[in-house]
Amino acid sequence: MIQIFGIAKSFDTKKAERWFTDRRIAFQLVDLREKGISQGELDSVIACLSGTSGSKSAAVESLIDTKSRDYASIAYLDNDDKVQKLLENPLLLCMPVVRNGRTAATVGYEPEVWESWI
């Protein structure tokens, strides 16, 4: 099952929704403003991204939206504190975070990768 983590006003989240809808692929939208992201979901995404980026540290960094107005609150924290801060303020995540079960995840608009999931 595909999960899209984002917010309704995010342009890239809307593009991701449209990409999956156009291909008639079922997905679940998780609005980060309403529900947030759980520890288990975030750990699963980090594990998937660690496999492609090579390290947990790089995976966590790829999840952080450096253009966020709250970026300064997370920029200089260590890795575990960054994960905790993302749980407390999921709007610091770069959107959308798209997860394909527990095996694959992407950050941002990545249709080339999603195509390989079909």
C-alpha positions as CSV (number, residue, x, y, z in Angstrom):
1,M,0.0,0.0,0.0
2,I,1.3,3.4,-1.0
3,Q,1.2,6.1,1.7
4,I,1.8,9.8,0.9
5,F,2.8,12.0,3.9
6,G,2.3,15.7,3.2
7,I,-0.1,18.6,3.6
8,A,-3.0,19.6,1.5
9,K,-1.5,23.0,0.5
10,S,1.8,21.5,-0.6
11,F,2.3,21.7,-4.4
12,D,4.5,18.6,-4.5
13,T,2.1,16.6,-2.4
14,K,-0.7,17.5,-4.8
15,K,1.5,16.4,-7.8
16,A,2.2,13.1,-6.1
17,E,-1.5,12.5,-5.5
18,R,-2.2,13.3,-9.1
19,W,0.6,11.0,-10.3
20,F,-0.8,8.0,-8.5
21,T,-4.4,8.9,-9.3
22,D,-3.7,9.1,-13.0
23,R,-2.3,5.6,-12.9
24,R,-5.2,4.3,-10.9
25,I,-2.9,3.3,-8.0
26,A,-4.5,3.2,-4.6
27,F,-2.8,5.3,-1.9
28,Q,-3.5,6.6,1.5
29,L,-2.9,10.3,2.1
30,V,-1.7,11.2,5.6
31,D,-2.1,14.9,6.3
32,L,0.8,15.9,8.6
33,R,-1.1,18.9,10.0
34,E,-3.9,16.6,11.2
35,K,-2.2,13.3,12.0
36,G,1.5,13.8,12.0
37,I,3.8,10.8,11.6
38,S,4.3,8.0,14.1
39,Q,7.7,6.8,15.5
40,G,7.2,3.5,13.7
41,E,6.4,5.2,10.3
42,L,9.3,7.5,10.6
43,D,11.7,4.7,11.6
44,S,10.5,2.7,8.6
45,V,11.0,5.6,6.2
46,I,14.5,6.2,7.6
47,A,15.4,2.5,7.3
48,C,14.3,2.5,3.6
49,L,16.2,5.7,2.9
50,S,19.3,4.4,4.7
51,G,19.4,1.5,2.3
52,T,19.6,3.9,-0.7
53,S,21.7,6.7,0.8
54,G,24.1,4.4,2.7
55,S,23.7,5.9,6.2
56,K,21.1,6.7,8.7
57,S,22.6,10.2,9.1
58,A,22.2,11.0,5.4
59,A,18.7,9.6,5.4
60,V,17.6,11.8,8.3
61,E,19.2,14.9,6.6
62,S,17.3,14.1,3.4
63,L,14.0,14.2,5.3
64,I,14.6,17.7,6.6
65,D,13.1,20.7,4.7
66,T,16.0,23.2,4.7
67,K,13.6,25.9,3.4
68,S,11.3,25.6,6.4
69,R,11.0,28.7,8.5
70,D,11.7,26.5,11.6
71,Y,14.8,24.9,10.0
72,A,17.1,26.7,12.5
73,S,15.4,24.7,15.4
74,I,16.7,21.5,13.9
75,A,19.9,22.4,11.9
76,Y,22.4,21.9,14.7
77,L,21.0,19.0,16.6
78,D,22.5,15.5,16.6
79,N,20.8,12.7,14.7
80,D,18.6,11.3,17.4
81,D,17.5,14.7,18.4
82,K,16.6,15.5,14.8
83,V,14.4,12.5,14.6
84,Q,12.7,13.5,17.8
85,K,12.2,17.0,16.5
86,L,10.7,15.6,13.3
87,L,8.2,13.7,15.4
88,E,7.3,16.8,17.4
89,N,7.0,19.0,14.3
90,P,6.3,16.9,11.2
91,L,6.0,20.1,9.1
92,L,9.8,20.1,9.1
93,L,9.7,17.1,6.8
94,C,10.5,17.7,3.1
95,M,7.2,16.8,1.3
96,P,5.9,14.5,0.1
97,V,7.3,11.5,1.8
98,V,6.0,8.5,-0.2
99,R,6.3,5.0,1.3
100,N,5.7,1.7,-0.5
101,G,5.0,-0.7,2.3
102,R,8.1,-1.2,4.5
103,T,10.4,-1.8,1.5
104,A,10.8,1.6,-0.2
105,A,10.4,5.3,0.4
106,T,11.1,8.6,-1.3
107,V,11.3,12.2,-0.3
108,G,10.0,14.8,-2.6
109,Y,8.5,14.4,-6.1
110,E,10.2,11.3,-7.5
111,P,8.0,9.8,-10.3
112,E,11.0,7.9,-11.8
113,V,11.3,5.9,-8.6
114,W,7.6,5.4,-8.3
115,E,7.5,4.1,-11.8
116,S,9.8,1.2,-10.7
117,W,7.3,0.3,-8.0
118,I,4.5,-0.5,-10.5
